[in-house]
Every structure is written in C-alpha cells, then in structure tokens.
C-alpha cells in the first residue's frame, strides 16, 4: 500500500497515511473525514533507504508488519 499525504479541511492539519487509494481517511487530530489528497514530493535518490526505514517504522507502529521478513519480525517487541 502506498503512503499518501492529506490535508484536513476542518482543522488544517497535514498528515501521511499508509492506505489504499479507495480508503476514506480520518484526520488523526480532529477525526474529520473531510480531507484532500496532496501531491507528494519525490524522494531524492540518496535518501531512499532512509525514507524506507522511516516509512516501515511508521507502518510497524501502526500494527502493519505484513511486508516484513521473519528476521525483521524478530526485532519487534511482543
């Protein structure tokens, strides 16, 4: 699933969410579903591994570890 950036029209919050494009998102700050998807910036070539680690950590924090290897799963606390 891709990470999309959104702008909440209700509270002016900008946030990123790892969702399918058809999913209705909820603002983490105010709970509103009135959001617009933003055009994301492209990562510079040298920053891709760093960004991948950050995004995978965000996914893991949200409970999604389905794309992690067995070795990576072992590094998470149960």
N, CA, C and O atoms as a Maestro MAE file, in Angstrom:
{
 s_m_m2io_version
 :::
 2.0.0
}

f_m_ct {
 s_m_title
 :::
 protein
 m_atom[312] {
  # First column is atom index #
  i_m_mmod_type
  r_m_x_coord
  r_m_y_coord
  r_m_z_coord
  i_m_residue_number
  s_m_chain_name
  s_m_pdb_residue_name
  s_m_pdb_atom_name
  i_m_atomic_number
  :::
  1 25 0.840 -1.181 0.000 1 A "UNK " " N  " 7
  2 3 0.000 0.000 0.000 1 A "UNK " " CA " 6
  3 2 0.883 1.241 0.000 1 A "UNK " " C  " 6
  4 15 1.895 1.284 0.699 1 A "UNK " " O  " 8
  5 25 0.512 2.224 -0.762 2 A "UNK " " N  " 7
  6 3 1.305 3.461 -0.796 2 A "UNK " " CA " 6
  7 2 0.976 4.389 0.376 2 A "UNK " " C  " 6
  8 15 -0.067 4.274 1.020 2 A "UNK " " O  " 8
  9 25 1.889 5.291 0.620 3 A "UNK " " N  " 7
  10 3 1.679 6.324 1.634 3 A "UNK " " CA " 6
  11 2 1.189 7.571 0.913 3 A "UNK " " C  " 6
  12 15 1.815 8.041 -0.038 3 A "UNK " " O  " 8
  13 25 0.075 8.095 1.374 4 A "UNK " " N  " 7
  14 3 -0.490 9.310 0.795 4 A "UNK " " CA " 6
  15 2 -0.439 10.436 1.811 4 A "UNK " " C  " 6
  16 15 -0.540 10.209 3.016 4 A "UNK " " O  " 8
  17 25 -0.280 11.651 1.311 5 A "UNK " " N  " 7
  18 3 -0.347 12.839 2.159 5 A "UNK " " CA " 6
  19 2 -1.738 13.432 2.017 5 A "UNK " " C  " 6
  20 15 -2.307 13.461 0.926 5 A "UNK " " O  " 8
  21 25 -2.277 13.905 3.132 6 A "UNK " " N  " 7
  22 3 -3.601 14.500 3.144 6 A "UNK " " CA " 6
  23 2 -3.582 15.836 3.868 6 A "UNK " " C  " 6
  24 15 -2.717 16.095 4.704 6 A "UNK " " O  " 8
  25 25 -4.544 16.671 3.535 7 A "UNK " " N  " 7
  26 3 -4.762 17.954 4.215 7 A "UNK " " CA " 6
  27 2 -6.196 17.955 4.711 7 A "UNK " " C  " 6
  28 15 -7.132 17.832 3.921 7 A "UNK " " O  " 8
  29 25 -6.368 18.093 6.023 8 A "UNK " " N  " 7
  30 3 -7.702 18.127 6.628 8 A "UNK " " CA " 6
  31 2 -8.292 19.513 6.433 8 A "UNK " " C  " 6
  32 15 -7.696 20.511 6.838 8 A "UNK " " O  " 8
  33 25 -9.457 19.575 5.816 9 A "UNK " " N  " 7
  34 3 -10.109 20.859 5.582 9 A "UNK " " CA " 6
  35 2 -10.732 21.412 6.860 9 A "UNK " " C  " 6
  36 15 -10.961 22.617 6.959 9 A "UNK " " O  " 8
  37 25 -11.006 20.557 7.831 10 A "UNK " " N  " 7
  38 3 -11.655 21.000 9.066 10 A "UNK " " CA " 6
  39 2 -10.689 21.686 10.024 10 A "UNK " " C  " 6
  40 15 -11.020 22.721 10.603 10 A "UNK " " O  " 8
  41 25 -9.476 21.105 10.198 11 A "UNK " " N  " 7
  42 3 -8.553 21.667 11.198 11 A "UNK " " CA " 6
  43 2 -7.222 22.116 10.600 11 A "UNK " " C  " 6
  44 15 -6.338 22.550 11.339 11 A "UNK " " O  " 8
  45 25 -7.059 22.023 9.294 12 A "UNK " " N  " 7
  46 3 -5.858 22.475 8.586 12 A "UNK " " CA " 6
  47 2 -4.620 21.635 8.902 12 A "UNK " " C  " 6
  48 15 -3.496 22.094 8.697 12 A "UNK " " O  " 8
  49 25 -4.813 20.415 9.397 13 A "UNK " " N  " 7
  50 3 -3.707 19.507 9.698 13 A "UNK " " CA " 6
  51 2 -3.240 18.814 8.415 13 A "UNK " " C  " 6
  52 15 -4.059 18.472 7.561 13 A "UNK " " O  " 8
  53 25 -1.941 18.608 8.280 14 A "UNK " " N  " 7
  54 3 -1.387 17.857 7.154 14 A "UNK " " CA " 6
  55 2 -0.775 16.583 7.716 14 A "UNK " " C  " 6
  56 15 -0.011 16.642 8.679 14 A "UNK " " O  " 8
  57 25 -1.098 15.421 7.128 15 A "UNK " " N  " 7
  58 3 -0.630 14.146 7.662 15 A "UNK " " CA " 6
  59 2 -0.446 13.131 6.553 15 A "UNK " " C  " 6
  60 15 -0.961 13.297 5.447 15 A "UNK " " O  " 8
  61 25 0.302 12.067 6.864 16 A "UNK " " N  " 7
  62 3 0.550 10.980 5.926 16 A "UNK " " CA " 6
  63 2 -0.136 9.726 6.441 16 A "UNK " " C  " 6
  64 15 -0.173 9.474 7.645 16 A "UNK " " O  " 8
  65 25 -0.684 8.937 5.508 17 A "UNK " " N  " 7
  66 3 -1.362 7.707 5.888 17 A "UNK " " CA " 6
  67 2 -1.000 6.609 4.896 17 A "UNK " " C  " 6
  68 15 -0.941 6.845 3.689 17 A "UNK " " O  " 8
  69 25 -0.761 5.415 5.412 18 A "UNK " " N  " 7
  70 3 -0.479 4.248 4.593 18 A "UNK " " CA " 6
  71 2 -1.813 3.554 4.333 18 A "UNK " " C  " 6
  72 15 -2.290 2.787 5.170 18 A "UNK " " O  " 8
  73 25 -2.417 3.824 3.169 19 A "UNK " " N  " 7
  74 3 -3.747 3.291 2.851 19 A "UNK " " CA " 6
  75 2 -3.871 2.976 1.367 19 A "UNK " " C  " 6
  76 15 -3.055 3.401 0.549 19 A "UNK " " O  " 8
  77 25 -4.907 2.222 1.046 20 A "UNK " " N  " 7
  78 3 -5.272 2.036 -0.352 20 A "UNK " " CA " 6
  79 2 -5.884 3.344 -0.848 20 A "UNK " " C  " 6
  80 15 -6.412 4.126 -0.058 20 A "UNK " " O  " 8
  81 25 -5.812 3.574 -2.140 21 A "UNK " " N  " 7
  82 3 -6.315 4.837 -2.685 21 A "UNK " " CA " 6
  83 2 -7.821 4.990 -2.513 21 A "UNK " " C  " 6
  84 15 -8.325 6.113 -2.510 21 A "UNK " " O  " 8
  85 25 -8.545 3.896 -2.371 22 A "UNK " " N  " 7
  86 3 -10.005 3.967 -2.242 22 A "UNK " " CA " 6
  87 2 -10.486 4.116 -0.796 22 A "UNK " " C  " 6
  88 15 -11.683 4.278 -0.560 22 A "UNK " " O  " 8
  89 25 -9.571 4.063 0.169 23 A "UNK " " N  " 7
  90 3 -9.928 4.133 1.579 23 A "UNK " " CA " 6
  91 2 -10.268 5.563 1.989 23 A "UNK " " C  " 6
  92 15 -9.584 6.508 1.597 23 A "UNK " " O  " 8
  93 25 -11.322 5.714 2.774 24 A "UNK " " N  " 7
  94 3 -11.676 7.023 3.327 24 A "UNK " " CA " 6
  95 2 -10.841 7.212 4.586 24 A "UNK " " C  " 6
  96 15 -10.906 6.393 5.503 24 A "UNK " " O  " 8
  97 25 -10.061 8.281 4.636 25 A "UNK " " N  " 7
  98 3 -9.167 8.514 5.773 25 A "UNK " " CA " 6
  99 2 -9.818 9.424 6.808 25 A "UNK " " C  " 6
  100 15 -10.718 10.208 6.504 25 A "UNK " " O  " 8
  101 25 -9.333 9.293 8.039 26 A "UNK " " N  " 7
  102 3 -9.804 10.108 9.148 26 A "UNK " " CA " 6
  103 2 -8.624 10.904 9.692 26 A "UNK " " C  " 6
  104 15 -7.542 10.355 9.900 26 A "UNK " " O  " 8
  105 25 -8.829 12.178 9.917 27 A "UNK " " N  " 7
  106 3 -7.774 13.039 10.446 27 A "UNK " " CA " 6
  107 2 -7.383 12.574 11.850 27 A "UNK " " C  " 6
  108 15 -8.252 12.396 12.704 27 A "UNK " " O  " 8
  109 25 -6.078 12.374 12.098 28 A "UNK " " N  " 7
  110 3 -5.649 11.933 13.426 28 A "UNK " " CA " 6
  111 2 -5.810 13.009 14.508 28 A "UNK " " C  " 6
  112 15 -5.817 12.698 15.699 28 A "UNK " " O  " 8
  113 25 -5.937 14.258 14.094 29 A "UNK " " N  " 7
  114 3 -6.047 15.360 15.063 29 A "UNK " " CA " 6
  115 2 -7.502 15.611 15.474 29 A "UNK " " C  " 6
  116 15 -7.805 15.700 16.664 29 A "UNK " " O  " 8
  117 25 -8.409 15.725 14.480 30 A "UNK " " N  " 7
  118 3 -9.789 16.102 14.813 30 A "UNK " " CA " 6
  119 2 -10.823 15.021 14.488 30 A "UNK " " C  " 6
  120 15 -11.977 15.135 14.899 30 A "UNK " " O  " 8
  121 25 -10.427 13.976 13.758 31 A "UNK " " N  " 7
  122 3 -11.362 12.898 13.441 31 A "UNK " " CA " 6
  123 2 -12.236 13.144 12.220 31 A "UNK " " C  " 6
  124 15 -13.074 12.307 11.883 31 A "UNK " " O  " 8
  125 25 -12.055 14.268 11.559 32 A "UNK " " N  " 7
  126 3 -12.855 14.591 10.378 32 A "UNK " " CA " 6
  127 2 -12.452 13.707 9.194 32 A "UNK " " C  " 6
  128 15 -11.297 13.298 9.078 32 A "UNK " " O  " 8
  129 25 -13.409 13.422 8.329 33 A "UNK " " N  " 7
  130 3 -13.127 12.674 7.110 33 A "UNK " " CA " 6
  131 2 -13.125 13.594 5.896 33 A "UNK " " C  " 6
  132 15 -13.086 13.124 4.759 33 A "UNK " " O  " 8
  133 25 -13.169 14.898 6.133 34 A "UNK " " N  " 7
  134 3 -13.163 15.891 5.060 34 A "UNK " " CA " 6
  135 2 -11.712 16.281 4.754 34 A "UNK " " C  " 6
  136 15 -11.209 17.284 5.261 34 A "UNK " " O  " 8
  137 25 -11.052 15.478 3.922 35 A "UNK " " N  " 7
  138 3 -9.641 15.710 3.622 35 A "UNK " " CA " 6
  139 2 -9.408 15.624 2.122 35 A "UNK " " C  " 6
  140 15 -10.150 14.962 1.396 35 A "UNK " " O  " 8
  141 25 -8.360 16.306 1.676 36 A "UNK " " N  " 7
  142 3 -7.975 16.225 0.276 36 A "UNK " " CA " 6
  143 2 -6.601 15.583 0.179 36 A "UNK " " C  " 6
  144 15 -5.727 15.847 1.005 36 A "UNK " " O  " 8
  145 25 -6.412 14.740 -0.831 37 A "UNK " " N  " 7
  146 3 -5.115 14.098 -1.027 37 A "UNK " " CA " 6
  147 2 -4.190 15.083 -1.719 37 A "UNK " " C  " 6
  148 15 -4.578 15.741 -2.684 37 A "UNK " " O  " 8
  149 25 -2.963 15.181 -1.221 38 A "UNK " " N  " 7
  150 3 -1.985 16.110 -1.759 38 A "UNK " " CA " 6
  151 2 -1.034 15.400 -2.719 38 A "UNK " " C  " 6
  152 15 -0.920 14.174 -2.697 38 A "UNK " " O  " 8
  153 25 -0.374 16.155 -3.535 39 A "UNK " " N  " 7
  154 3 0.660 15.631 -4.414 39 A "UNK " " CA " 6
  155 2 1.918 15.485 -3.576 39 A "UNK " " C  " 6
  156 15 2.398 16.461 -3.000 39 A "UNK " " O  " 8
  157 25 2.453 14.280 -3.502 40 A "UNK " " N  " 7
  158 3 3.633 14.015 -2.680 40 A "UNK " " CA " 6
  159 2 4.902 14.374 -3.422 40 A "UNK " " C  " 6
  160 15 4.966 14.340 -4.651 40 A "UNK " " O  " 8
  161 25 5.912 14.721 -2.638 41 A "UNK " " N  " 7
  162 3 7.228 15.005 -3.213 41 A "UNK " " CA " 6
  163 2 7.927 13.697 -3.531 41 A "UNK " " C  " 6
  164 15 7.678 12.680 -2.883 41 A "UNK " " O  " 8
  165 25 8.788 13.718 -4.512 42 A "UNK " " N  " 7
  166 3 9.586 12.553 -4.867 42 A "UNK " " CA " 6
  167 2 10.852 12.575 -4.024 42 A "UNK " " C  " 6
  168 15 11.474 13.623 -3.851 42 A "UNK " " O  " 8
  169 25 11.230 11.411 -3.498 43 A "UNK " " N  " 7
  170 3 12.414 11.319 -2.637 43 A "UNK " " CA " 6
  171 2 13.684 11.425 -3.460 43 A "UNK " " C  " 6
  172 15 13.792 10.799 -4.515 43 A "UNK " " O  " 8
  173 25 14.651 12.212 -2.990 44 A "UNK " " N  " 7
  174 3 15.948 12.252 -3.662 44 A "UNK " " CA " 6
  175 2 16.602 10.878 -3.590 44 A "UNK " " C  " 6
  176 15 16.407 10.148 -2.618 44 A "UNK " " O  " 8
  177 25 17.372 10.523 -4.607 45 A "UNK " " N  " 7
  178 3 17.936 9.177 -4.712 45 A "UNK " " CA " 6
  179 2 18.716 8.757 -3.466 45 A "UNK " " C  " 6
  180 15 18.555 7.624 -3.012 45 A "UNK " " O  " 8
  181 25 19.532 9.603 -2.910 46 A "UNK " " N  " 7
  182 3 20.343 9.248 -1.748 46 A "UNK " " CA " 6
  183 2 19.546 9.047 -0.473 46 A "UNK " " C  " 6
  184 15 20.057 8.445 0.471 46 A "UNK " " O  " 8
  185 25 18.332 9.522 -0.413 47 A "UNK " " N  " 7
  186 3 17.518 9.452 0.793 47 A "UNK " " CA " 6
  187 2 16.557 8.258 0.799 47 A "UNK " " C  " 6
  188 15 15.872 8.036 1.797 47 A "UNK " " O  " 8
  189 25 16.491 7.493 -0.280 48 A "UNK " " N  " 7
  190 3 15.503 6.422 -0.381 48 A "UNK " " CA " 6
  191 2 15.644 5.378 0.726 48 A "UNK " " C  " 6
  192 15 14.631 5.051 1.344 48 A "UNK " " O  " 8
  193 25 16.831 4.830 1.023 49 A "UNK " " N  " 7
  194 3 16.924 3.849 2.114 49 A "UNK " " CA " 6
  195 2 16.488 4.432 3.464 49 A "UNK " " C  " 6
  196 15 15.806 3.765 4.242 49 A "UNK " " O  " 8
  197 25 16.883 5.668 3.732 50 A "UNK " " N  " 7
  198 3 16.495 6.332 4.981 50 A "UNK " " CA " 6
  199 2 14.984 6.502 5.051 50 A "UNK " " C  " 6
  200 15 14.383 6.256 6.096 50 A "UNK " " O  " 8
  201 25 14.367 6.916 3.960 51 A "UNK " " N  " 7
  202 3 12.918 7.103 3.936 51 A "UNK " " CA " 6
  203 2 12.199 5.763 4.057 51 A "UNK " " C  " 6
  204 15 11.161 5.674 4.712 51 A "UNK " " O  " 8
  205 25 12.742 4.723 3.434 52 A "UNK " " N  " 7
  206 3 12.136 3.397 3.518 52 A "UNK " " CA " 6
  207 2 12.110 2.925 4.972 52 A "UNK " " C  " 6
  208 15 11.103 2.390 5.435 52 A "UNK " " O  " 8
  209 25 13.228 3.126 5.697 53 A "UNK " " N  " 7
  210 3 13.267 2.744 7.110 53 A "UNK " " CA " 6
  211 2 12.223 3.521 7.911 53 A "UNK " " C  " 6
  212 15 11.541 2.954 8.764 53 A "UNK " " O  " 8
  213 25 12.104 4.807 7.635 54 A "UNK " " N  " 7
  214 3 11.138 5.638 8.358 54 A "UNK " " CA " 6
  215 2 9.705 5.179 8.090 54 A "UNK " " C  " 6
  216 15 8.906 5.064 9.020 54 A "UNK " " O  " 8
  217 25 9.383 4.921 6.837 55 A "UNK " " N  " 7
  218 3 8.019 4.520 6.480 55 A "UNK " " CA " 6
  219 2 7.685 3.132 7.027 55 A "UNK " " C  " 6
  220 15 6.561 2.887 7.466 55 A "UNK " " O  " 8
  221 25 8.666 2.226 6.999 56 A "UNK " " N  " 7
  222 3 8.424 0.897 7.540 56 A "UNK " " CA " 6
  223 2 8.235 0.964 9.054 56 A "UNK " " C  " 6
  224 15 7.427 0.217 9.606 56 A "UNK " " O  " 8
  225 25 8.965 1.841 9.727 57 A "UNK " " N  " 7
  226 3 8.797 2.027 11.171 57 A "UNK " " CA " 6
  227 2 7.411 2.589 11.475 57 A "UNK " " C  " 6
  228 15 6.773 2.183 12.446 57 A "UNK " " O  " 8
  229 25 6.946 3.521 10.645 58 A "UNK " " N  " 7
  230 3 5.602 4.077 10.823 58 A "UNK " " CA " 6
  231 2 4.550 2.986 10.643 58 A "UNK " " C  " 6
  232 15 3.588 2.921 11.408 58 A "UNK " " O  " 8
  233 25 4.726 2.137 9.644 59 A "UNK " " N  " 7
  234 3 3.782 1.047 9.404 59 A "UNK " " CA " 6
  235 2 3.773 0.079 10.586 59 A "UNK " " C  " 6
  236 15 2.712 -0.358 11.030 59 A "UNK " " O  " 8
  237 25 4.952 -0.250 11.085 60 A "UNK " " N  " 7
  238 3 5.052 -1.170 12.222 60 A "UNK " " CA " 6
  239 2 4.397 -0.570 13.459 60 A "UNK " " C  " 6
  240 15 3.728 -1.277 14.213 60 A "UNK " " O  " 8
  241 25 4.586 0.731 13.672 61 A "UNK " " N  " 7
  242 3 3.976 1.402 14.828 61 A "UNK " " CA " 6
  243 2 2.452 1.364 14.724 61 A "UNK " " C  " 6
  244 15 1.753 1.328 15.737 61 A "UNK " " O  " 8
  245 25 1.949 1.373 13.497 62 A "UNK " " N  " 7
  246 3 0.510 1.292 13.282 62 A "UNK " " CA " 6
  247 2 -0.017 -0.133 13.295 62 A "UNK " " C  " 6
  248 15 -1.217 -0.355 13.133 62 A "UNK " " O  " 8
  249 25 0.880 -1.109 13.490 63 A "UNK " " N  " 7
  250 3 0.459 -2.501 13.583 63 A "UNK " " CA " 6
  251 2 0.548 -3.276 12.284 63 A "UNK " " C  " 6
  252 15 0.192 -4.455 12.258 63 A "UNK " " O  " 8
  253 25 1.010 -2.660 11.205 64 A "UNK " " N  " 7
  254 3 1.104 -3.360 9.924 64 A "UNK " " CA " 6
  255 2 2.523 -3.849 9.699 64 A "UNK " " C  " 6
  256 15 3.406 -3.068 9.345 64 A "UNK " " O  " 8
  257 25 2.741 -5.130 9.904 65 A "UNK " " N  " 7
  258 3 4.057 -5.731 9.666 65 A "UNK " " CA " 6
  259 2 3.966 -6.835 8.627 65 A "UNK " " C  " 6
  260 15 4.837 -7.703 8.580 65 A "UNK " " O  " 8
  261 25 2.943 -6.822 7.800 66 A "UNK " " N  " 7
  262 3 2.713 -7.893 6.839 66 A "UNK " " CA " 6
  263 2 3.801 -7.999 5.778 66 A "UNK " " C  " 6
  264 15 3.981 -9.073 5.203 66 A "UNK " " O  " 8
  265 25 4.529 -6.928 5.501 67 A "UNK " " N  " 7
  266 3 5.571 -6.962 4.485 67 A "UNK " " CA " 6
  267 2 6.969 -7.167 5.058 67 A "UNK " " C  " 6
  268 15 7.957 -7.033 4.335 67 A "UNK " " O  " 8
  269 25 7.065 -7.489 6.344 68 A "UNK " " N  " 7
  270 3 8.345 -7.670 6.991 68 A "UNK " " CA " 6
  271 2 8.779 -9.132 6.917 68 A "UNK " " C  " 6
  272 15 7.942 -10.034 6.938 68 A "UNK " " O  " 8
  273 25 10.083 -9.363 6.830 69 A "UNK " " N  " 7
  274 3 10.629 -10.717 6.810 69 A "UNK " " CA " 6
  275 2 10.593 -11.305 8.222 69 A "UNK " " C  " 6
  276 15 10.340 -10.593 9.194 69 A "UNK " " O  " 8
  277 25 10.851 -12.620 8.323 70 A "UNK " " N  " 7
  278 3 10.886 -13.267 9.643 70 A "UNK " " CA " 6
  279 2 11.983 -12.648 10.506 70 A "UNK " " C  " 6
  280 15 11.802 -12.468 11.710 70 A "UNK " " O  " 8
  281 25 13.107 -12.326 9.898 71 A "UNK " " N  " 7
  282 3 14.213 -11.705 10.632 71 A "UNK " " CA " 6
  283 2 13.791 -10.342 11.182 71 A "UNK " " C  " 6
  284 15 14.106 -10.012 12.325 71 A "UNK " " O  " 8
  285 25 13.086 -9.552 10.381 72 A "UNK " " N  " 7
  286 3 12.614 -8.240 10.833 72 A "UNK " " CA " 6
  287 2 11.574 -8.393 11.939 72 A "UNK " " C  " 6
  288 15 11.583 -7.620 12.898 72 A "UNK " " O  " 8
  289 25 10.678 -9.373 11.826 73 A "UNK " " N  " 7
  290 3 9.665 -9.611 12.865 73 A "UNK " " CA " 6
  291 2 10.324 -9.882 14.213 73 A "UNK " " C  " 6
  292 15 9.806 -9.476 15.253 73 A "UNK " " O  " 8
  293 25 11.468 -10.570 14.196 74 A "UNK " " N  " 7
  294 3 12.157 -10.927 15.436 74 A "UNK " " CA " 6
  295 2 12.695 -9.696 16.166 74 A "UNK " " C  " 6
  296 15 12.956 -9.765 17.367 74 A "UNK " " O  " 8
  297 25 12.865 -8.584 15.472 75 A "UNK " " N  " 7
  298 3 13.395 -7.376 16.111 75 A "UNK " " CA " 6
  299 2 12.316 -6.582 16.849 75 A "UNK " " C  " 6
  300 15 12.634 -5.671 17.613 75 A "UNK " " O  " 8
  301 25 11.042 -6.920 16.627 76 A "UNK " " N  " 7
  302 3 9.956 -6.202 17.301 76 A "UNK " " CA " 6
  303 2 9.677 -6.810 18.661 76 A "UNK " " C  " 6
  304 15 9.764 -8.023 18.846 76 A "UNK " " O  " 8
  305 25 9.342 -5.954 19.605 77 A "UNK " " N  " 7
  306 3 8.979 -6.436 20.937 77 A "UNK " " CA " 6
  307 2 7.546 -6.956 20.892 77 A "UNK " " C  " 6
  308 15 6.679 -6.343 20.269 77 A "UNK " " O  " 8
  309 25 7.304 -8.054 21.534 78 A "UNK " " N  " 7
  310 3 5.962 -8.651 21.560 78 A "UNK " " CA " 6
  311 2 5.124 -8.059 22.646 78 A "UNK " " C  " 6
  312 15 3.966 -8.444 22.813 78 A "UNK " " O  " 8
  :::
 }
 m_bond[311] {
  # First column is bond index #
  i_m_from
  i_m_to
  i_m_order
  :::
  1 1 2 1
  2 2 3 1
  3 3 4 2
  4 3 5 1
  5 5 6 1
  6 6 7 1
  7 7 8 2
  8 7 9 1
  9 9 10 1
  10 10 11 1
  11 11 12 2
  12 11 13 1
  13 13 14 1
  14 14 15 1
  15 15 16 2
  16 15 17 1
  17 17 18 1
  18 18 19 1
  19 19 20 2
  20 19 21 1
  21 21 22 1
  22 22 23 1
  23 23 24 2
  24 23 25 1
  25 25 26 1
  26 26 27 1
  27 27 28 2
  28 27 29 1
  29 29 30 1
  30 30 31 1
  31 31 32 2
  32 31 33 1
  33 33 34 1
  34 34 35 1
  35 35 36 2
  36 35 37 1
  37 37 38 1
  38 38 39 1
  39 39 40 2
  40 39 41 1
  41 41 42 1
  42 42 43 1
  43 43 44 2
  44 43 45 1
  45 45 46 1
  46 46 47 1
  47 47 48 2
  48 47 49 1
  49 49 50 1
  50 50 51 1
  51 51 52 2
  52 51 53 1
  53 53 54 1
  54 54 55 1
  55 55 56 2
  56 55 57 1
  57 57 58 1
  58 58 59 1
  59 59 60 2
  60 59 61 1
  61 61 62 1
  62 62 63 1
  63 63 64 2
  64 63 65 1
  65 65 66 1
  66 66 67 1
  67 67 68 2
  68 67 69 1
  69 69 70 1
  70 70 71 1
  71 71 72 2
  72 71 73 1
  73 73 74 1
  74 74 75 1
  75 75 76 2
  76 75 77 1
  77 77 78 1
  78 78 79 1
  79 79 80 2
  80 79 81 1
  81 81 82 1
  82 82 83 1
  83 83 84 2
  84 83 85 1
  85 85 86 1
  86 86 87 1
  87 87 88 2
  88 87 89 1
  89 89 90 1
  90 90 91 1
  91 91 92 2
  92 91 93 1
  93 93 94 1
  94 94 95 1
  95 95 96 2
  96 95 97 1
  97 97 98 1
  98 98 99 1
  99 99 100 2
  100 99 101 1
  101 101 102 1
  102 102 103 1
  103 103 104 2
  104 103 105 1
  105 105 106 1
  106 106 107 1
  107 107 108 2
  108 107 109 1
  109 109 110 1
  110 110 111 1
  111 111 112 2
  112 111 113 1
  113 113 114 1
  114 114 115 1
  115 115 116 2
  116 115 117 1
  117 117 118 1
  118 118 119 1
  119 119 120 2
  120 119 121 1
  121 121 122 1
  122 122 123 1
  123 123 124 2
  124 123 125 1
  125 125 126 1
  126 126 127 1
  127 127 128 2
  128 127 129 1
  129 129 130 1
  130 130 131 1
  131 131 132 2
  132 131 133 1
  133 133 134 1
  134 134 135 1
  135 135 136 2
  136 135 137 1
  137 137 138 1
  138 138 139 1
  139 139 140 2
  140 139 141 1
  141 141 142 1
  142 142 143 1
  143 143 144 2
  144 143 145 1
  145 145 146 1
  146 146 147 1
  147 147 148 2
  148 147 149 1
  149 149 150 1
  150 150 151 1
  151 151 152 2
  152 151 153 1
  153 153 154 1
  154 154 155 1
  155 155 156 2
  156 155 157 1
  157 157 158 1
  158 158 159 1
  159 159 160 2
  160 159 161 1
  161 161 162 1
  162 162 163 1
  163 163 164 2
  164 163 165 1
  165 165 166 1
  166 166 167 1
  167 167 168 2
  168 167 169 1
  169 169 170 1
  170 170 171 1
  171 171 172 2
  172 171 173 1
  173 173 174 1
  174 174 175 1
  175 175 176 2
  176 175 177 1
  177 177 178 1
  178 178 179 1
  179 179 180 2
  180 179 181 1
  181 181 182 1
  182 182 183 1
  183 183 184 2
  184 183 185 1
  185 185 186 1
  186 186 187 1
  187 187 188 2
  188 187 189 1
  189 189 190 1
  190 190 191 1
  191 191 192 2
  192 191 193 1
  193 193 194 1
  194 194 195 1
  195 195 196 2
  196 195 197 1
  197 197 198 1
  198 198 199 1
  199 199 200 2
  200 199 201 1
  201 201 202 1
  202 202 203 1
  203 203 204 2
  204 203 205 1
  205 205 206 1
  206 206 207 1
  207 207 208 2
  208 207 209 1
  209 209 210 1
  210 210 211 1
  211 211 212 2
  212 211 213 1
  213 213 214 1
  214 214 215 1
  215 215 216 2
  216 215 217 1
  217 217 218 1
  218 218 219 1
  219 219 220 2
  220 219 221 1
  221 221 222 1
  222 222 223 1
  223 223 224 2
  224 223 225 1
  225 225 226 1
  226 226 227 1
  227 227 228 2
  228 227 229 1
  229 229 230 1
  230 230 231 1
  231 231 232 2
  232 231 233 1
  233 233 234 1
  234 234 235 1
  235 235 236 2
  236 235 237 1
  237 237 238 1
  238 238 239 1
  239 239 240 2
  240 239 241 1
  241 241 242 1
  242 242 243 1
  243 243 244 2
  244 243 245 1
  245 245 246 1
  246 246 247 1
  247 247 248 2
  248 247 249 1
  249 249 250 1
  250 250 251 1
  251 251 252 2
  252 251 253 1
  253 253 254 1
  254 254 255 1
  255 255 256 2
  256 255 257 1
  257 257 258 1
  258 258 259 1
  259 259 260 2
  260 259 261 1
  261 261 262 1
  262 262 263 1
  263 263 264 2
  264 263 265 1
  265 265 266 1
  266 266 267 1
  267 267 268 2
  268 267 269 1
  269 269 270 1
  270 270 271 1
  271 271 272 2
  272 271 273 1
  273 273 274 1
  274 274 275 1
  275 275 276 2
  276 275 277 1
  277 277 278 1
  278 278 279 1
  279 279 280 2
  280 279 281 1
  281 281 282 1
  282 282 283 1
  283 283 284 2
  284 283 285 1
  285 285 286 1
  286 286 287 1
  287 287 288 2
  288 287 289 1
  289 289 290 1
  290 290 291 1
  291 291 292 2
  292 291 293 1
  293 293 294 1
  294 294 295 1
  295 295 296 2
  296 295 297 1
  297 297 298 1
  298 298 299 1
  299 299 300 2
  300 299 301 1
  301 301 302 1
  302 302 303 1
  303 303 304 2
  304 303 305 1
  305 305 306 1
  306 306 307 1
  307 307 308 2
  308 307 309 1
  309 309 310 1
  310 310 311 1
  311 311 312 2
  :::
 }
}
